Amino acid sequence: MTDKPNESAVAGDLPPAAPRPAGGPVRSPFDSPTEQFPATSGVQTTEKLPRTDEELGLDPEVPLYSQVKNAIPGTADSTTTTEPSPAYSFASIPPAPAGPVESNGRVRRRDDRRGTLDLGLLLLRLVIGGTFVYHGLQKSVGWFHGPGFDGIKTSMENGGWKHVDIAAPLLITGELGGGILVALGLATPLAAGALLAVILDAWMWKQGMVPGFQYTAKGNSVELDSILVGITTALLLTGPGRLSLDRNRGWATRPFWGSFAAFIAAIAAALLTYIYLHGGNPLTGIAGLH
C-alpha cells in the first residue's frame, strides 16, 4: 500500500513551527499589535499591521474645516483671506449693531427709556417761551394792555436806565426772539441764555427801585422774575428734549459744557448790560449793603 504524501511538504516544504513549551501561555496577535508575529507557516514577516483608518482603507467622510467655514453665511472665503473668522461668526446670535458715531469718532449711546421727560420739557418750553412772548408783545405793539414801544421807553427812562433807545430794543428783541426760539426748541442754549440775561436785568431793576428785599413787596415784587430765572436756568442746563427742533443736537438730551458756558455767558451779559445801561446798585438795603 502506498503511503500518503507528507502534507507539510506539499504546503511548501517548510519546516514545522517549533512546538509550544508545555505549560506556556497561548499568545495572540492582539496581545501586542506593534509586535511582529510569525506567520502560521513559521516564517517571520516584516509587513506592518494596519492600525489607522487610512491603512484599513476606511473613509469616514469628515468635511474639512474650509468646507465647513465656507458653508456658514457671512464668513470670509478661505481663498481670499487666511485670517481666522471671528469667534462670533459661528454663534447663533449675531453681534449687536454698533451705535451711531459722532463727528469726533465716539460712539453715542442711545437710551430710549426717557418716559415722559421729553413731554415735560416741551411743556416747560411752551410756558417759558409763551410768557416772554406775551411780555414782548406788550412792550413792542401794546397788545394785552401793554405800554407799547413808547411807553416802555418812558418807563425805563424814569426807572434810571440810560440810552433807552438801545436798552428798549434789546429788551424787546430778547423777549420776543428768545421766547419764540425756546418754544420751538431751536438754538436752545443761545435762546435760553438770552432770556436769562433779560430776566436777570429785570430782576435787578425792580429790586434796586426800593431798598430792601423785594421778593413779595406790593407793587414791586420780584417773585415772578425769580421764578422765571429759576425755570429758564433749569431749561438751559437740561436741554429742550427730543420734542424740539434741536432733537439731533447733543445739547437736546445730553447738555454739558456748551450749556454751562451759555449759562455763564448769560450772567456776564446781564451784569455788563446793567452796569453800562443802568449803573445802580440792585442790592441796596439788603443785609446792610449800600
Secondary structure, 3 states (H helix, E strand, C coil): CCCCCCHHHHCCCCCCCCCCCCCCCCCCCCCCCCCCCECCCCCECCCCCCCCHHHHCCCCCCCCHHHHHHHCCCCCCCCCCCCCCCHHHHCCCCCCCCCCECCCCCECCCCCCCCCHHHHHHHHHHHHHHHHHHHHHHHHCCCCCCCHHHHHHHHHHHCCCCCHHHHHHHHHHHHHHHHHHHHHCCCHHHHHHHHHHHHHHHHHHHHCCCCCCCCCCCCCCCHHHHHHHHHHHHHHHHCCCCCCCCCCCHHHHCCCHHHHHHHHHHHHHHHHHHHHHCCCCCCCCCCCCC
